[in-house]
């Protein structure tokens, strides 16, 4: 078995299937592999096939007040930076939390993000995942990077997310106002989502040497909403700044 065949087998064993819509958060370092990001991306796309759609965060929250969807390099992850540059990849329009996608539903999942005036709103590719039975793949111990959970925070509006003044960004040449929240993401403990899900809604395995997780976004949405509405501090580390 070739290394590529082994990676594809591991992805399939984890629960990734032909036709899947999948958002990938990854750590190349955790895989401890000589394979390139392009090769890993190829393995994922080979498993989901032509009917599938691959998405990756292309976040630019560190890049300042100017965003150009064709020029602004993502500030997260080698694989995400590589994917953004690949042929046929589309990018949603948001100055801090854009998403790149390629595949059957790439346009459908990215086109509406421009309508949101928050980072992870209802039209973002993150929050559209449950509508398309989407999955979230974590390669490495990167559950705490689950941007989908910021969308849950936008829905629940826990006490630590306090209204903030609008901030202005230049987005593809146009000045636009976006809303933020003080404390957004501060002290996040999103790795706790592992505690609130069971198989088959969360599947665990290894990709290369990286511990990996495949999560059903519909199950995560339901479970995280339930938990956060019962305890709004469920996914933060220290509530003392807000009490």
C-alpha positions in Angstrom: 0.0 0.0 0.0 1.3 3.4 -1.0 1.4 6.3 1.6 -1.3 8.0 -0.4 -3.5 4.9 -0.2 -2.9 4.6 3.5 -4.0 8.2 4.1 -7.1 7.7 2.1 -7.9 4.6 3.9 -7.5 6.3 7.3 -9.8 9.1 6.1 -12.4 6.6 5.0 -12.1 4.7 8.3 -12.6 8.0 10.2 -16.0 8.3 8.4 -15.3 10.6 5.4 -17.4 9.5 2.4 -17.9 10.2 -1.2 -20.1 13.3 -1.6 -19.3 14.8 1.8 -19.1 18.5 2.5 -16.2 18.8 4.9 -14.5 21.7 6.7 -10.9 20.9 7.6 -8.8 22.3 10.4 -5.3 20.9 10.3 -1.8 20.8 11.7 0.8 19.6 9.2 3.3 19.5 12.0 1.2 17.0 14.0 1.1 14.6 11.0 4.9 14.3 11.1 4.9 13.5 7.4 7.0 14.3 4.4 3.9 14.6 2.3 3.1 18.0 1.0 -0.1 20.0 1.8 -1.0 19.6 -1.9 -0.8 15.8 -1.5 -2.9 15.7 1.7 -5.5 17.9 0.0 -5.5 15.5 -2.9 -6.1 12.6 -0.5 -9.1 14.3 1.0 -10.6 15.3 -2.3 -10.1 11.8 -3.6 -12.2 10.4 -0.8 -15.0 12.9 -1.1 -15.0 12.7 -4.9 -16.4 15.1 -7.5 -19.7 15.3 -5.7 -18.0 16.4 -2.5 -16.9 19.9 -1.3 -13.8 20.7 0.6 -13.6 23.9 2.8 -10.9 25.4 4.9 -10.8 28.6 7.1 -8.9 31.4 5.4 -8.9 33.7 8.4 -7.3 37.1 8.3 -8.1 38.6 11.8 -4.4 39.5 12.3 -4.1 41.3 9.0 -5.5 44.8 9.7 -8.4 46.8 8.3 -7.9 46.0 4.6 -9.2 42.7 3.0 -8.8 41.7 -0.6 -10.2 38.2 -1.2 -7.6 37.6 -4.0 -4.6 39.0 -2.2 -5.0 38.8 1.6 -3.1 35.7 2.8 -4.7 33.6 5.5 -3.0 33.8 8.9 -3.8 30.2 9.9 -2.1 27.0 8.9 0.1 25.9 6.1 -2.5 23.7 4.5 -5.1 26.5 4.5 -2.6 28.9 3.0 -1.8 26.3 0.3 -5.4 25.6 -0.5 -6.2 29.3 -0.9 -3.7 29.5 -3.8 -4.9 26.3 -5.6 -6.8 26.4 -8.9 -10.5 26.5 -8.8 -10.7 27.5 -5.1 -13.4 30.1 -4.2 -13.2 32.4 -1.2 -16.0 33.9 0.8 -15.9 37.6 1.5 -15.4 38.5 5.1 -12.6 40.7 6.5 -11.6 38.4 9.4 -13.2 35.0 8.9 -13.3 34.1 5.2 -13.5 30.5 4.0 -12.0 28.9 0.9 -13.9 26.1 -0.9 -13.6 23.8 -3.9 -16.1 21.3 -5.2 -19.7 20.9 -6.1 -21.1 23.3 -3.5 -18.2 25.7 -3.3 -20.2 28.6 -4.7 -23.3 27.9 -2.8 -21.5 27.8 0.5 -19.3 30.9 0.0 -21.5 33.4 -1.9 -23.7 34.6 0.9 -21.0 35.3 3.5 -20.7 38.9 2.2 -24.2 39.6 3.6 -23.1 39.1 7.2 -21.8 42.0 9.2 -20.3 39.7 11.9 -17.4 37.2 11.6 -19.3 34.0 11.8 -22.9 34.8 10.9 -25.8 32.8 9.6 -24.7 33.2 6.0 -21.1 32.1 6.7 -19.9 28.7 5.3 -19.3 27.6 8.9 -23.0 28.0 9.8 -24.3 26.6 6.5 -22.6 23.3 7.2 -25.5 21.7 9.1 -27.8 22.6 6.2 -25.8 20.4 3.9 -25.1 17.5 6.4 -21.5 18.9 6.6 -18.7 17.4 8.6 -15.8 19.1 10.4 -12.4 17.3 10.2 -9.7 18.1 12.7 -6.2 16.8 11.9 -4.2 17.1 15.0 -5.2 18.3 18.5 -6.8 21.4 17.1 -10.4 21.1 18.4 -9.9 24.4 20.2 -9.7 26.0 16.7 -13.3 25.1 15.9 -14.5 28.4 14.4 -18.0 26.9 14.0 -18.3 27.4 17.8 -18.0 31.2 17.3 -21.2 30.9 15.3 -22.9 29.3 18.3 -21.7 32.2 20.4 -23.4 34.6 17.9 -26.6 32.7 18.4 -26.6 32.3 22.1 -24.9 35.6 22.9 -23.4 34.5 26.3 -22.7 37.3 28.9 -19.0 37.4 28.0 -19.8 38.6 24.5 -20.5 42.2 25.1 -21.6 44.6 22.3 -18.8 46.5 20.7 -18.6 49.5 18.5 -18.7 48.9 14.7 -15.3 48.6 13.1 -14.7 49.7 9.5 -12.8 47.6 7.0 -12.0 48.1 3.4 -13.3 44.9 1.8 -12.5 44.4 -1.8 -12.1 48.1 -2.2 -15.3 49.0 -0.4 -15.5 50.5 3.1 -17.9 48.5 5.2 -18.9 48.3 8.9 -18.7 45.1 10.9 -19.8 44.3 14.4 -17.6 42.6 16.9 -17.9 41.6 20.6 -15.6 42.2 23.5 -14.4 38.8 24.7 -15.2 37.0 21.4 -13.0 33.9 21.6 -11.3 35.0 24.7 -10.3 32.0 26.9 -12.1 29.6 24.5 -12.1 25.9 25.6 -13.6 24.5 22.4 -11.8 21.2 22.9 -14.6 20.5 25.3 -16.8 19.6 22.4 -15.2 16.2 22.6 -17.0 15.7 25.9 -20.5 16.5 24.6 -20.5 14.2 21.6 -20.6 10.4 21.2 -20.1 8.1 18.2 -21.2 8.2 15.5 -21.4 12.0 15.8 -17.7 12.2 16.6 -15.3 9.7 15.2 -11.6 9.4 16.3 -8.6 8.1 14.5 -5.2 9.0 13.1 -4.1 10.7 10.0 -0.3 10.2 9.7 0.8 10.6 13.3 -1.9 13.2 14.1 -4.8 12.3 16.4 -7.8 13.3 14.3 -11.6 13.8 14.7 -14.5 13.9 12.3 -17.6 15.6 13.7 -21.2 15.8 12.4 -21.9 19.6 12.3 -25.6 19.0 12.9 -25.0 17.0 16.1 -22.5 19.6 17.3 -24.9 22.5 16.6 -27.6 20.7 18.7 -25.4 19.6 21.5 -23.5 22.9 21.8 -26.7 25.0 21.8 -28.2 22.8 24.5 -25.1 23.0 26.7 -24.5 26.8 26.3 -28.1 27.7 26.9 -27.9 25.7 30.2 -24.5 27.1 31.1 -23.3 30.1 28.9 -19.8 29.7 30.3 -19.6 26.0 29.2 -16.8 26.7 26.6 -14.6 29.3 28.3 -11.8 28.8 30.8 -12.3 31.5 33.4 -15.5 33.4 34.1 -14.0 35.8 36.6 -13.6 38.7 34.2 -17.4 38.7 33.6 -18.8 38.2 37.1 
